[in-house]
Amino acid sequence: MNEHNLNTSIKFFNMDKEKVVKELLRVLKNYSFTFRKENNFRLLITTILSQRTRDENSIKAAKNLFSVAATPQQILKLKQNHLERLIRSSGFYKEKAKKIRKTCEILIKDFKGKVPRTREELLKLYGVGYKTADIVLSYGFGIPTIAVDTHVNRIPKRIGIVDEKATVEKVKQTLEKYIKGKDRLIVNRGLILFGREICRPINPKCNICPMKKYCKYYKSVELISKVIKNA
């Protein structure tokens, strides 16, 4: 097989996306994790703290903060340097302290101190983007929506469900086109676990992956291996 045929084979590798998404959903349902609704405000602040850091760092920072202040009003009473010290373990703590303070101000001013339950209103909060808003909606309010983090963005593209150049919003729209209702609530957590254990960013465990039969990435790697072997 020459290079032209290789590129053509990869380019025109096709699939029944609905069937593949259904199989992916079946795989994700095999992961044992409990979905439970979280305190909306704590979840919102913890998600802001989780930006650009490891989970253990953001969890530690959140515990430090909530042991002293657990409401928007209480946080705003903290001095800036005190707030920064409490969340220091999350990294970028000066920037995050600013986000948290401004978010609390908006919550009190525009939402009577309550976390809003629509995506449009959540996006009005300082430092809240699509992922943070969708995490609060799904894990906080139990509203069926798919939050797109690095794993949720990478894996559907790797499998071939979504185009490799698709935006985060396009990934969300495509997944939600095929996944309805409460099934959406397992996608974020399920793909995080699947992405950590199997479909890793580097050195994915394709040999034991239950999705390899359908996976565009695996098919392309398999094809390249055959070309190299027969060269």
Secondary structure, DSSP 8 states (H G I E B T S, - for coil): --HHHHHHHHHT----HHHHHHHHHHHHHTS--------HHHHHHHHHHTTTS-HHHHHHHHHHHHTT--SHHHHHTS-HHHHHHHTGGGSSHHHHHHHHHHHHHHHHHHHTT----SHHHHTTSTT--HHHHHHIIIIIT--------HHHHHHHHHHTSS-TT--HHHHHHHHHHH--GGGGGGHHHHHHHHHHHTS-SSS--GGG-TTTTT-HHHHHHHHHHHHHHH-
